[in-house]
């Protein structure tokens, strides 16, 4: 135990205090980019080493160096380019015209505010301005200043000519940070020597939008470590060794317990409990749920140093991995080295899923890295385990904390000598060489009368007298153009990718638990409290003051009006003089923080063994970020899921000396690692080729899983175009169909609607988005759960467009939606997937598909659905743009066509659930009037006894209020004046009195009377003052029961305010009437039978139409004249001819809940406050007549020749 503890301590020390033996080579380069690298020119492509992925290499050194240099270039190139662009614009005299662009964020008026001394790192807190932004920054959604971003900082005077300080974002809290004006952010200096001590030194800060150095930073250091050590797996990196070879611990003892693989473990036989894993694939037959290819993959995982398993979509990669881990855990007892198994995945989400399965398998796990969103996994972080465990004695930790506190105290004393509540201490200025002995002594004149204020502020207070002022540094507040006050900045596709792929998780942005995650520490403010008054408005006084400081021995000889300026000069010189001392203390503090980090890692490694942790999990970034801790655990097995999407550097740098077995699970035919600098991802640098794919290219044996359990066979048949050996598990043979599609569970919808480019330079297709959204609504109306439908698209612009349209759709109010880009959806699945391809050329333009031609993305896109898959795109564009696109989408089209799942001339087939009639949707107008069924009338008898007059609909009648007149006789003796599905009501006084009497039984009389008054009726006419719309002021008049207008107008108010004051909720908008209706119709009898039939007119609508007809320039409504009019405006009404349904809080037994709506002639959509319930009248107004399609079937679609 003592030896292992010493070895762990040495390993951790080597990582924390890493010092390469080869300082003049790539292995000795610093962790962060240097000033010279950022200020220099772009390197020549010829100077970068090549990185071939299809042939063997000379040595491990060659592999590591090539990977390191290419990766470092990718990490710094974006920032170097941004700095160079800014510097060139300044040199050209265009500094005032510089603005943020697609590559660069520029922050000006940057000043140091304070330093935060956290337990592991010193942090500088800066204020800044975003006045170079073209739009207002909405920090709660912005990806600016993401934690881990590397920034370049220069002085406002130098502007990156010779000065370039490197810093990384430590945290970006919103509360008391980004919400301030100016906003504040916390950084860490890359080099303590660059620390700024002067709060008045104006800085400029640049952030590159391309490249993310934090994503490569730890891998670069890991590669340097890997160059210093050896591993049994090194031989595979060169590519000259491609044989299956057992790890040494398996070779020495191949006996393996396979009983965990059995459906009934107790039925295990002795030979399975001690199975020789090197003898071949175990034959378990129906005693296990694993099929043959999974058993073959499991044997490969358990028996080889380098095990590669390809898992096509839906083939159970994770299931197989967990089965192998179970066997590994049962065999750990035989190992001398009891180090934990390390499991890793590319994303936090995938890692959490993997660890959850490990917990289900009975493993004791620990998660390293705090970015989990799973409450279950959160209980297994280092912090939580340490809190539950018995605390170990830590005398070294207490000693280090004492040293840390002592340094903070020294820094505080230093800062107070310049920035404290007192004026500058003359002794400190003397010691720093700012004042001479004579000048210092001249301030100590005991003969002069002093006050308590003078004594409190120090000797300079008497000398300055009334020239002492508060040091309020005037910094320009952020000013935005009035024209863009409500235009907020959107994230670029690269910004979105930074989040989607979980290379970093933005933290502390306006969350309720923000304080919990915020880095805490001792804050030391770097701000002057007092200073001297400027002698004049010109700057000439400063040079004169500097001369006087050099010439005058007795400071009281300085003329009074110059003393304020001279004091400012003394302050500035003292700050510069003490900057070196501050930097030295900062370096001391950084060294102590490193020792604290090393001590914590050592304690955590001991915690792993003390708590009997079986599995330690982290992301692939964490493999290198926490390399010292993980190496100290002496693991022998490393299992990586999503390995084909993981950069080679992240795995190569994680080959710890103790590792004997590396398991790579993934699929090199799906998404590859992303490279932020496009040309570095291509030949000959190949940064987007994973170690998984390179090993496959070099002929390393691997196993492919061949039986899928995800999708219905028809969808698998499309996937067979790329995975010809993929077959089905019996479990997918009886999957349910997609509702409303009559068994047509997949389809290729072809169109020629042109795409366009949005302001973010992302593609979008308006008409395709509308078609997808309408189809989504149709599926939901037919019973598909909105949670079981995912919309995928290649472009972030289309994702935002579709999401916005879904939120506005009247039948989808209150729902949440799953709309994703394809790059962010690998590893996910859902029952129904709608794929929007977007790309379609403008008329006369050349075909273009962009990265739709990428086969890897296409495979991900077509393999996410379980039950139904519907594709929307332009086939001709896909197959004529280029050969690569033709090969990809031609095969996919053939997969649809071979199964008769495409009819280009007819469009999209819908099937009525009630009558089994097929309806074709080809154009957007074909959706008009669709209620989710066919063109027939429903005709069924409702529970209320009325016959349903709606068109065919899939919704149950309990969700659709009856629109017939209510037949009930009320206690007042009159018939109900409402519809059957509405709350009964009568406008007579007797009914109001009965309502008051009933209300008084349960509520105070005054409230009951008020409630009854809100139901009273009065006619209100709103006089039309202009034809411009409802936002103009109008005059309201009350009318008596006979409709006669009174002569006294009510107080002028906005039209929409009157509607809301009446109790209406502005939830929906519909057409009011048409020009074909009678102009003076008042009763239902005034309409002809054909008009009633064609327009679906009810008594209520007839009354409405008569009251609001445009010829009278008046809107009449039943409104509450007593309702208060102080309700704030909630919506904008664009047409005065509206119908308002008043809110009535009363309910009758069995009456369905009603939806309050506003109807308007500008929009033909209906929005409801309850997505599960529509009144029949509302639904009827939305329905038109579907155009019947020809029953003639076109010829079968042709296949694409490939």
N, C-alpha and C positions, 0 to 999 in steps of 0.2 A: 504493500500500500504506500509506504514511504517513497519507494522508487517511482511509482506511477505519479505520485503527487509532485515529486521533483521534476519528472519529465513534463507533466502538464504545465508547471510553472515556467520551465525553460521555454516550452513551445509558445506560451502566451507572451513572454518577455520578448522573444524573437519577432513576434508579430507587432507588438505595440511599439517596440524600439527598433523597427526594421532598418538595417543598414547594410545595403548590398555590398558584397566584396568587390563589385565591378562598377565603381562610381563613374567611370568614363564611357560606359556602354549604355545600351537601352535599359538594362536591368538596374541602373542607378539613377534614372530620371526621377524627378520629384512627382509626388502624387497628383498635384494640380498643374494646369498649364502655367508656364512661366510668362513673365512680362514680355520676354523676347519672342516667344512663340505667338502671342496675340498681336504684338505690334509688327511682326514680320510679314513678309509676303507669302502668298500661297506656295506651298512646296511643289516642286516639279513632280509630275506623275512618275517620271523615270527614277526618282529618288526613293519611291516607296517599293518595298519588296513585293514580289508576286506571291499569291497564295493559291496554288493549284489544288483542286479538290478531287482530281481523278487520277492522280499518280502519286507514287511514294516519294518521301522526302529524304534528305540526307541525314538529318539528325533532329533530335528533340529541340535543340537550341534554335535551329532554323525555323521550326514550326512556331515556337513561342515568340521569337523576335518578329516574324512576319505578322502574326496575329496582333502583337502588342502595338507595332508601329501603325498598322492600318486602323486599329481600334482607337488609338490616341488621336490620329488625324481626324477621324469621324467626330470624336468628342469635342475637339477644339475648333474645327473649321467654321462652324456656324458663328461662334463668338468672334473669331478672327475676321471673318467677312463683315460682320456688323460693325466692328470697330473701324475697319479700313474704310467702309462706306461713309461712316460719320466723319472720319478724319479727312477724307478726300473732299467732302462737301464743305467742310470748314476751310480747307485750303483754297477752294474755289470761290470763297466769299458767299456761300449760300447757307450759312448757319441758320439764319432766321427762317429759311424756307424748309428746313429739315423737319420731317414729321415721322411718326411711327409708320411702319409699313409691314408687309407680309413677312419680313425677315427680322425686324428689329423693333425693340421697345427702348425708348430713350427717356431717362429720368433726369430732370434738371433741379436746380436749387436744393441739392442734397447736402444735409448738414448732420453732424454727429450730435445726438441728444444725450446719450448715456451709454454706460456699459453694464451688461447683466452678467454677473459672475455665477454661472450655473455649476453644478457639481462636476460636470464632465467637460465643460468648454466655456471659454469667455466669449460673450456675444456683444456685438456693437449694435446699438439701436439708432437707426437713421430716419430722419424725416426727408420727404422728397416731394416733387411736383410731377404731375403727369400732363402738363400743359402741351407737351408735344404729341399727345394722343389726338387722333382725329375724331374720336367720340368719347363720351363720358364713360369712365370705367365703372362697371358694376361689379365691385369686388367680390360679392357673395357668389357670383357665377364665373368670374374670370379665372383663367389659369396663369395669369401673370405671377411672377415671383413665387412659383411653386417651390416648396421646400426641397433643397438639393440642387437648385439651379445655380450655375456658376455665372457670376457677373464680373464685368470689367469696370473699374472705377478710376477716374483721373480727376485732376483739379480743373476748375472752370478756366483757369488761366492757361494751363498746359494743353488741355483738350486732346489728350492721347498722342501728343508728339513724342514725348519721352517718358511720361509717367503712365503706368498701367498697373493698378493694384487688383489682385484677384480676391474675390470673396464668394462665399456660398450662402444661400438663403437657409437660415436655421429654422425659422418659423414665421408665419404670417398671420397672426391672430387678427380677427376682425374687430372684436370689442377692444376699445382703447388702443387700437393699432391702425388698421386700414380704414376704420370709420372716422378717424381724426382728420382735421384739415389744418395743415397738410397731413397726409397719411404717414404711418410709421411702419417700418419693417425691421426684422432682426436678422443680422448677418454674422458670419464668422470669417475673420480675415484668413486668407490662405496662408499668409506668412505674418507672424506677429510684428515683424519689422515694418510692415505696411500700415500698422495701426495709426489712426488719426486721433490726435489729442486736442486739436484746436477746434472749438465749436463754431468759430467764425470762418473756417476754411470752407469755401464753396466747392462742391464736388459735382461731377457728372457721372451718371451710372448707365451702363448699357447692358441690356439683356437680349440674347439671341433667341428667336422663336424656333429656329431649327437646331437640332442637336440637343442632347441632354447629357451633360458630362457625368452627372450622378449615376446614370445608367451604365457607364463604362468605368467610372473611377475605381471602384473596388475590384473589378475584374483586372484592371491594369496592375494594381498592386499584387493581386493574387498570382498573375502571370510571373511577376518578378520573384515571388516566393517559390513558385513551382520550378523556376530555373535554378534555385538554390538547393532543392531537395530531389530525391528520387522516389519513384513509385513503381510497383509491379505492373502498372497499367501504361507506363511510358512507352512501351514497345508498340502499342497500338496506335499511338499518335503519329508515329513516323509513317505508318502505312505499309511496312514491309512484313508485318506479321498478321495473318488473317486466318489462323486456325482456332478452333474451339479448344480452350485450355481451362482446366479446373483451377479455382483458387487453391492456394496451399492448404487452407484449413479444411476444404472439402476433399482434396486429394489425400490428406492424412487420415480423414475419417469420413467416408462418403455415406455413412449410415444416416438416414433421414426419416423423420416421423411424418408420415403422410395421412395419419388418421383424421386430421382436421379437414381433409378434402371430402370425406364421406358424408353422405346425407344422414346416416346414423353412425356417429363416431364410435359408439360402444360396440358396433359389429366389426370393428377393426381386427385384422389378423396380425399375428406376430411379424409376418414378413412386411406388412405395411408400416408397422411401427419402427422397423429397422430396414427400410428400403434403401438399396444401393442406388443412389441417384445417378451415378455414373454409368449404370447398366442400361439406361435408355428410358423411353417414355413409359410411365406406369400405365397399365391397362386396368382401368377401374370399372368400365362398362356403365351399367345403370346405377352403380352404387354412389355416383357423384353427379352433380349438376354440370360439371365441366365437360364440354365436348372435346373431341379429339385435338383440334388445333389449340385449344386453351391448355390442355394437358401437355402438349408438345412445347408450348410457350413456357409453361411453368417449369418443366424440366430444364429448358434452356436457362431460365433465370436462376435456378438453384445450382446448376452444375458448371457455370462458366464465369471466368474472370470478367469478360465483357459480354454481356447478354443484351441483344437487340431484339425487340418485339415490335412489329408493325401492327397497329390496330386500325383497320378501316372504320368508317363511321358506324357506330352502333354495335360493334363486335365485342364490347365488354372489356376494354383495356383495363379500366380501374378494377373491375371484378376479378380479373386474372391477377392483377398486381396484389390485391388484398389476399387472395388465396395463397400466393407465393409468400407474402409477409407472414401469414399465419404459420406456414411451415418453418420459415426462418426463426420465428420466435420460439417454436417448440424445440428447435435444435440449438438454441443459444446456450443452453445449459452445458453442452459438450465443449464449448469454446473456452480456451484459456483467457482470451481477451473478451471481456464482457462489455465492450463499448457498445453504445446504442446504435441502432440502425438509423441512418439519416435518410429521410424522405423529403423530396423537393418537387415543386411544380412552378410553372412560369408565372402564374397569377395567384394573388391572395385567395380568390374565390375557389380556384381549383385545389389549392393547398388545403383550405378548410374542408372541402368535400372529402379529400383523400384522408385527412386526419380523422374526420367523423367516422369513416368506414373502419379505420384502425381502432377507434374506441369501441365500435360495435364488435370488433374481433377480439376484444378483451385486452388490448394493449394499453400500457401505461405511457401516455404521451406527454411531450412538452413542445410547445410552439415558441420559436424564437422569432422576434419581430412583432410589433404591436398592432399591425394593420389588419386585424381580423374583424369581420362583421358578424361572426357567428357567436351568439351568447354561450353556446356549448364549448366552443374552442377557447373562448376568452377565459374560461376557468382553468385552462391548462397553459397559460403563458408563464414565463419565468417569474414575473412579478407575483401572480396569484399563487403559484406553487410555493414561492418563498414566504409569502404571508401565512400560508397554512402550516409550513414546516417549522420545526423547532429551530430557533435561531442559533447559529453557530457563533462561537466567540470570535471576535474580529479586532484584536488589538492593533493590527497594522492599519486597518481602516480608520480607527479612531485617531491614530497618529497622523495619518494623511489628512484627515479632516482638520486637525489642529493646525497643520502647516498651511493648508488652504485658507483657513480663517485668518491666520497671521498675515498672509500676503494681501488679502482683501483689506485688512486693517491698515497696512502700509499704503495701499493704493488710495484708500479713503483720506488718510492724512495728507498725502501728496496732492490730491484733488482739492481738498479744503484750503490748502495754502494758496490756491489760485482762484477757485470757484466757490468758496464757502460764503457764509453770510457776512463775514468780515471782508474788509478790503484787503488788498495784497499785503502780505506780511513782509516788511522791509528786510527782515533777517533772511527770509527765503530768497528774496530778490538779490541780496548781497551774496549769499552762498551760491546762487546760480550765475553770478557775474553780471547781472543786469544793472545793479547799483554799485557805486563805489563806496568805500568806507565813509568818506566825507559826506556823500549824499545820504547815506543811511543815518548817520549821526545828526544831520541837520533836521531830520524829522523828529528827533527827541529833544524838544525844547520845553523843559520843565517850567519855565517862567510864564508860558502861555496858558491862559485859562481854558480848561476843557470841560465838556458836559458829559453826561452819562452816554449819550448817543455817540460822541466822539470816541469814548473809551471802548464802547461795544464794537465799533467798526474798525478800530485800529488807528495807528499813527497817521495814515494817509487821510483820514477823515477830517482832521483839523486843517491839514494843508489844502484840501480841496474845497472845504466849506460848502457853500450852496451849489457847487458844481457837481456834487455827487448825485447821480440819477440812477433809476432802475435800468438794468441792462435788458431792454426789450429789443432784441434783434428783429428788425423789420424784415420779415420774409414774405414774399409775395404769396398770398393765398391762391389756391387754384382757381383759374378763371376759365370759363367755358363759353364758347360762342352761344349766344342766345338761340341760334337756329338749331343747335344740336343738344339742347338741354334734355330732351327725352329720347335721344338716340343713344343706345348703349352699345358698347363694343361686343362683338361676337367672337367666339373662339375660332381659330383657324382649324382646318382638318388636322394639322400637325399637333396643335394643342390638344384636340380631342383624342388623338392617338396616344398622346402622353398619358392620358387618364385611362383610356379604354384598356390599354395593355398593362396597367398596374405597374409600370416601372416606378411610379411614385403615387402615393395616395395623398391628395391635398388635404391638409389637416387644419383644424382650428379656424374654420371660416363660418362664423355666425351660427355655431351649433349650440344647443342648450348646454351640452357638457364641455364647452370649450375650455373652461378653466381647468378641467381635469387633465387635459392633454397638453396644456401649455407648459413650456419649459420654465421652471421656477429658479430663482436665485437671488442674490443680493444685487440690487441696482444702485449704481453710483452715477449720479447726474453730472454731466460735463456741460455746465451752463454758467455763465457769469450772472451773479445776482446784482452786483453794483458795478458801475463804470463812471467815466467822466464825460461831461458834456462836450460836444464838438465845438471847437473854437469858431468855426464858420461853416457855411454850406459847401465851400470848395474843398478840394482834396489837397491843396497846397500846404495846409497847416501840418500835415504829417511829416513831410521832409524837414520842416523848420523845427518841429518837436524833437525829431531824432537828432538834429544838430545840437539842440539845447541840452539834451540828455548827455551828450558827449563833452559838452563844454562847461556846464554849470556844476559847481561843487555843492553850493547851498541851494537846495530846491526851493526855499522860500524867496530866493531872488527871482524866480521865474514869475513873470507878470501873471496875474490871476486869470486873465481870459485864456491863457495858453495852458493852464494846469490840467484842464479836463482832457485835452488832446495828448499832453505829455503822459498822463496817467494811462490812456489807452495804449500808447506805445510801450510803456512799462509792462502792461498786462500781456501784450502780444509777445514781447521778447521773453517774458518769464514762461509763457506757455511753450514757446519753441525750445527754451533752455531745459525745461522739465520733460519734454517729450521723450528724450533718450531714457531718462529714469523710468518713465511710465512704460516704455517699450520693454525695458529689462524686467520690470515687475510682471508685465503681461507674459513674457517668455517663461518666467519662473512659475507663474500660475498654470500655464499650458503644460509644463513638465509635470507638475503635481497632478493635474487632471489625467495625464497619461498613466501615472502610477495608480491613481484611483481606478481607472478603467481596467488596468491589468489585474488589480486586486479583485475587482468585481467579477471579471471573467473567471479567475481562479476559484472564487467562492461559488459561482454558478456551476462550474464543472464538478465541484465537490457535491453540490446539490443534486446533480443528475445521478451520481452513483449512490448517494445516500438515500434518495427517494426511489431508487430502482426503476428509473425511466428506461423503457424499452425502445421508444421511438422518439427521435427529435426531428421536428419538421420546420422548414423555412422555405422561402421562395428561392428561385435560382439566383436572384440578386443577393439574397442573404447568405448563400453559400460562400460568397467572397467577402461580403460586408462583415460577417462574423467568423471569418476564416480562423482567427486565432483561437476562439472559444471552441469551435467545432473540431479543429485539429487536436486540441487538448483532450477531447473526449475519446480519442484513439478509436474512431469507428473503423470497422472492416468492410461495411457494406453501405453503398450509396445508391438509392433508387430515385430516378428522376422521371416523373410523368411530364407530358407535353415536351419531351426531349427534342423532337424535331422542330419545335418552335423556339427552342432555347439556343442562344448564341454559343458557339463553340468555346469562346473565351470563358464564359461563366462556368462551364464544366471542366475545361482543362485546368483552370486556375484553382479548382476545388479538389484536385487529386492529391489529397493529404497523404503523407508518407505511410500512414497506417492502413490505408485503403487496400483491400485485396479483391474487391468485387464492385463493378460498376454496371448497373442495370438501366438501360435506356428504353423507355416505353413511349411510343409516339407514332406518327404517321407522316413520312416525308412527302406524301402526295397532298397533304393539306398545308395550312399556312406555314410559311418559313419565317425565320427571324427577320425582323425589320431593320433596315439600314436607313438612317436619317439623311445620309449623303448618297444620293442615288448611284453615282458612278463608282463609289466604293463597294456597293453591293453587287456589281457586275464583274465580269471578267476584266482583268486577271486577279482582282482583289477578293471577290467572292465572300464579302462579309455577311451576306444573307444566307450562307450555306451552313447548316448546323453540323455538329460532330456526328449526329445520327446519320444524316444524309451522306456525309463524306465517307463514313465507314461502309455504308451500303455501296457507294460508288466504287470503293476500293476492294469490293468482293468479300467483305466480312459476312459470315453466315448470320442469318436472322430468320425468325419465324413470323409468318403473317397469319393473324386470326382470320377465319374465313366464314364464320356464321354470325349473322346479325340478328339482334333482338329488338331493334328500334322501330323500323318502318314497315308498312305493308309491302307485300311482294312487288306490286306494280312500281312503287317508288324505288325499291331495290333494283328493279330491272333497268331503270334509268342510270343508276349508279354503276351497273355492270359495264357500262361503256368505258369506265375507268378502272374498275375492279372486276375483271371477268370471272374470277373464281369465287366471288362472294355469293353465299347462299343464305337461306332463311332458317331460323329456328322455328319450330312449330308454334311457338307462342304468338307469332305475328300473323298467323294464317286466319285468325278470327277477329281481327280488329274491327271496331265499329266504323261506319261510314260517316262522311261529312254531311250534316243535316242541310236539307234544301238543295242538294246537288244530285239526287236520284242515282247515287252510286258512282257518279263521275268525281272521283276523289283526287284527281290531279289534272292539270290543264295548262296548255301553253297559249296564252292570249297574245295575239300579234296585232300591232298597230303601227302607225306612222306619225304619231304626234311628236312634234319636234321638242328637243330639250333646250335649255338655256343655261347661262352661267349667272350665278348670283353675285352679290357684292363681296363675298368671301372667296370668290374664285372656285366655288364648288358647283357641281352640276345639279340641275333639278329639272323635273318634267311635270308641269302643272296638270295637264290632262291625265297623264298616267297616275298621278297622285290622286286625282278625283276618282278615277275608276277603281283604284285599290281601296279607297276609303268607302265608296259606295258598296263595293263587294263585301268589305268587312262588316258594314252595317247590316247588309242582307243576311250574312251568316249569323250574326248575333240575333237578328229578328227571328231566325229559324231555329234558335235554340242552342247555338254554339256559345260556349262560355267565352267572354272576352279575355279571360285569363289564359285560355288555351289557344289563343291566336297570336302569332308573332308576325310582324312585318319586317322584312329585311331589305336593305338597299346597299348599294356600293358607295353612296355619297352622303356625306353629312348634311349637305344642303337639302337633299331629298328627305332625309330623316326628319329634319326640322319642319319641312313643308308638310309632310304627311301627318306628323304629330299635331301640328296646328290645325289641320283640317279635321282630324278626328275629334279634337277637343271642341270644335264648333259644330259638329254634326248634331242635329236635333234629337236623334234617337239614341245617342251615346252619352248623354249628359250624366256626369257622376262616375263614369268609368275611368279606370286606369288602363294605360296602353303599353304594349311591349313593342317598341319600334327601335331597331338597332342597326348599326352598320355591320357588315359581314365580319370585318376584322375583329370586332368586339364580341362575336357570338360563337367563336369556335369552342367546342366542348359543351355547348348548350343545345337544347332541343325543345320542341313543343308539339302539341297535337296537330295544329294547322299552321302552315307557313305560307305567307304571301310574299313573293319576291319581286321587287321593283327594280328593273335594270336601268331605267332612266335614259340611257343614251339613244338618241335618234336625231339624225341631222336635220337642219333647217332646209327648206326647199332650195334645191340647187347646190347645196353644200356637199362636200365629199363625205363618205361614210367615216365614222370615227368611233372607237369604243374605249379608248384609254386603257385602264387596267382591268376592264372586263375580259380582256384576252388572257388574263392570268388564270391558268388551269387550277392552281391551288385554291384560289378564292372561289372559283366556280364549284369545285367539289364541296367546299364548306357550305356554299349557298344551297346546293340541291340536296343536302343530306341532313338537314336539321328537322324535317317533319316526320311525325309518326303516322298520322292518319290522312292528312291531305296536304297537297303542295300545288300552288297555283303561281305561275310565272307570267309576268307582264313585261313585254319588251318588243323591240323592232327586229324581227328575224333577218330581214334583208340587210340591215345595217350590221348585224352580228356576223354574218357569213361573208360579207364583201369588204369589210374594213381591212383585214390583213389575214395572212394564212394561219397565223397562230390562233386568232379568234375563230376562224372558220373551223379549225380542227376541234376546238373546245366546244363551241356552241352548235356546230353541225352534229356532233355526237350526242349532245343533249337533246337537240331537236329530234334526231332519229329515235332516241329513247322514248320520247312522247309519241311520235308518229307511228312507230311500230305497234303501239297500244291504242291507236285511234284516239289520242288525247289532244288533238289540235284540229281546228277547222278555221282557217284564216279568214275565209269569206263570211263566216257566220258569227264568229266572236266567242262569247262565253255562254255555256249552257246552264240555265237554272231550271230546276224541276220543282213544281208545286207539291208540297207535302200532302195537301188535302185531296187534290184531284189528279196528281201524277202527270200534269201537263208540262211540257217542256217550253221554255221561253228563252230566246237568244238575246244576249246583250252585246251589241257591237259598238255603239256610240254612247256617249254620256247621256244624250237625251232619252235613250231607251230606259233609263232608270226612272224617268218622270212618272209619278203615279204609282210606283211600286210599293206595295205594302208587305212585300215578302212572299206573295203568292202569285196566282195567275189572274186572268181577267174576269173570271166568273164572280157573280154575287155570292156572298156567303149563304144567306137564307136560313141559317139555323135559328132555332128558337132559344132565346136567352132564358136565364133563370127567372127574370122578371116577367116573362110571358110574351115580350115583344120579339118580333122576328128581326134578326140582324140584317141591315140593309147595306153593310159595308161590302167592299170587294174582298175577295179571298185573302185571308190573312192567317199567318201561322200562330199568332198570339192567342192565348185563351181569352174567352169573353170576360173572365174575371178581371183581366187587365185592361179591358176596353169598356169604358162607360157607355151605357145605352143613351142614344141621342133622341129617343122618342119622348113625347110629352108625358110628364108624370101624371098618372091616373088617380093619385091619392086625393081624398077629401080631407081637408085640414080641420082642426078644432074650431076655427073661426067660421066654418060653414062653406068656405070657398074652395075651389079647386087649386091645386098647387100650380104656381106659375113657373116652375123650373122644369128642367129635363128629368127624365126618369132616374138618371145616375147622380143627380145633384141633390144637395140638401134642400128639403122642402121649404117653400117660402111663399108668403103672400104680402102684398104691399098695403093691406088694409090696416086701420088703426086697431081693430080687435086683435089681429094677429100680433101686433107690436105689444099690446097690453099683456097678452098671454105670455109673450116671450119675456117681458119684464117680470111678471109674477113668477114664472118658472125660474128665472135667474136669481131672484131675490131669496130663494130658498137656500142657495149655496154661496152667494157672494153678497157683499154690502150693497145697499140700495143704490148708492150713487154710481157704483161700477156697473150695476145691472142696467140702470137707465142709460148710461153711456153706451153699453153694449147694444141695447136695443136701438139707440139712435144711429149707431153705425150701420144698421140694417135698413133704416128708413130710406125712402126713395124721393128724390127730387130730380127734375130734368134740368140739365145744365147745358147751355149753348156757349160755345167759345167762338167769338167773332174773329174772323180771319182778317188780320191786319196786312199781311204780305203773302206772297206766294213762295217765299224762300224756304219755309220749313218751320218746324216746331220750336226752334230756339229763339224765335222772335217773341216779344212780349204780346200777350193777349188779354182781353178783358172778359171776365166771366160774369154771367147773369144767372140768377136763379129763376126758375119757372114754377108756376103753380101747377096743381094737378090737371088743370085744363090746358096746360102748355103755354099759357099767355106769358110773355116775357115781362119781367119787372123793369122798372125804370132806373133802379139804383144798381150800378155795377158793383161787383165785388172787387176787392183789391186786386190789382194787376199781378199776374204770376205767370211763370213759364208753364207751357202746356204739359210737359212731362211731369212737372212737380204736382200739377193738379191730378194727373192720373194716379201717381203714387200716393198722394194725399187721400185719394178715394179708397185706398187699400189694395191697389193692384200691385202685383209683383211682376216686374219686367223680365219675364223668363223666355218669351217666344215671340216670333214674328211670322205673320202669314198674310197673304193677299186679302184685301177686304171685299172687293166685289169686282165685277167686270162690266164693260160697257154694254153688254148684251142684255142686262137685267132691266126691268121696268124702272123708270126714274122715280115714280111716285108710289111704288108698291109699299104697302103697309102691313098687310096680313098675308098669311101663307096662301090664301085663296087668290090673291092678286097675281100669283105666278102660275104660268101654265103648267100642266103635268110634265111636259117635256123639259121645261126649265127646272122644275123641281127634281126631275130625274137626273138631268145632265149636270146640274150644279149641286146636287145633294143638299138642297135648301130645307132647313127646318124652320119652325115657327120663330125660334129665337133669332136665326140668321135673317129672316125676313124683316123682323122688327129692327134689327141692326142696320140692314142695308137701307131701309127707308130713312133712318135717322142720320146717316152719314154721307148721303149721296153728294157728289162734288158740285152739282148744280146749285145747291143751297148754300155752298161755302160755309157749312156749319157742321159741327160734330155734336151729336146728342148722346148723352150717356146717363145711365142711372148711377148717380154718385151720392155719396154721403156729404151733405152740406155742413155737417157738424164736425167732420173729421179735421184734425189740425193740419195746417198747410206748411208746417215747418220741417217736413221730411226732406232730407237732402236728395238731390238728383242722383239717380243710380244708373240711368241709361240715356242714350240719345235717340229720340224718335225722329225718323227721317221723313215721315209722311203724316199729315194731320188726320187722315182718314183711317182711324184706328178703332178697334173694338177692345174694350177692357172688361175682363171678367173680374168682378169684385171678390175679395177674400171674405169668406163667411166662416167664422171659427166654429159655428155650431155643426154638430154631426147627428144624423139619425141612425138608428140601429140598422146595420147591414148596408148602409149607403157607402159606396166606394169613395176613397179619398180623391178629391178633385185637384186638378192642376190649374194654377192661375197663369194666365197667358196674356200677352199683348200681341195683337195681330197688326201687321204692317205691310203696306204694298210694296216695299223695297226688296223684300226677301221672301222666298217661297219655302222657307224651312220652318220647322217647329222645334223648339227646345222645351224640355220639361224639367221640372225640379225633381221629379221622381222617374228614373229611367225604366222602372218596371210597370208603369201605369200610364195609359193615355186615355183621354175621353174619346168616345166615338166621334163626336163632332170634330175634335182636333184632328183625328186621324183621317176622317173623311175629307177634310179640306186639303190634306196633303196629297190626295190620290187623284190621278188623272186616268188616262186610258193607255195601257200598254199596246204598242203596235204589234199585231200578230206577225210572226215571221213565216216565211215560206216553209212548208213542210218538206220541200225537196232537198234531199241531202246532197251536198257536193261530192265530187270524187275524192278518194283518199288523198291525203297530202303526200307529196313526193318526199323521198329520203334525200339527204344531202350526201353527195359523193365526196368521200374523204381520201 
